[in-house]
Amino acid sequence: MLWAKRNGYQRFNLGMAPLSGIENRSLAPLWNRVGALLFSRGEPFYNFQGLRLYKEKFDPIWDRDTSHRRADWCCRILRMSRR
């Protein structure tokens, strides 16, 4: 990051914070409720909340379009569970 700052970069991509920002409402789609449940209780498997907190230090602009692609995060979770 310091190298990028010295070389004139004004922004960069920190990547995703998987499952963060998913709404957990009673009328939300099943995928949203499952994602929110994994985010809140999945710490033994992956540090979802810690990653989100770390990235928050950089005052990011979160892109909600990429965080709600069902197939993408579902496949990532399945891959993580196989490790």
N, C-alpha and C positions, 0 to 999 in steps of 0.2 A: 504494500500500500504506500509506503514511503517513497519507493522508487517511482510509482505512478504519479504521486503528487509532485515530486521533483521534476518529472518530465511533462508536466502540464495537463495531466488527466484530471478532469473535473468529476467524473463519476466512474463507477465500475459495478459489476454485478457480483453480489455476494451469494447468489444462488437462492434456492428455496428454503423455506422453513416449513417442512412437511407437516401437513394437517393443522397448521395454526390458522386462525381466522375463520374456521368453519363454524357456521351457526348451528347451535344445538337447540332447536325449538321443537315442540311437540308436533308441529305440522311440517317440519322440514323433511326433505326426502330421506329415505333410509340411508343412503350413502353419506349424507351430511351427519346424521346422528352417529353412525358407526365411526366416521372420521373424528368427530368431536370426542367420542368415548375413548378412542385410541390415543388422542392427544392428551387427554386428561389423566388416563390411567396406564399409558404405555411406557412409562419411564423405565421399568425394568428391562425393556427390550431396546429402547432407543431414547436418547435425551432430547425429545421433541421440544419441551419447554425451555431447556437450557440453551438450545441452539437459537430459538426465537429471542430469548433475552440477550444473548451475545450479539446477535445481529442488530437488535434495537439500539445498541450503543452508537451505531453509525448513522442514526436517524434516517433509515431507509424509506424509500417510496415503495410500498408493497403493491405488487401487481396482482389483483384479485383474479384476473383472467387465467393466469397459469396455475394458481393455487387450487382451482376447483375443477380441474380436468379429472374426471372420475378414473378413467383407465390409467392415467399416468400415476396418480398416487396409490391406486389399488395395486398396480404391478410392483411399485416400489416396496410396498408393505409385504407383499408375497415374497419378493426377493430377500428382504431383510429377515423374514421368518425362517428362511431356509438356511441361514448362516449358523 
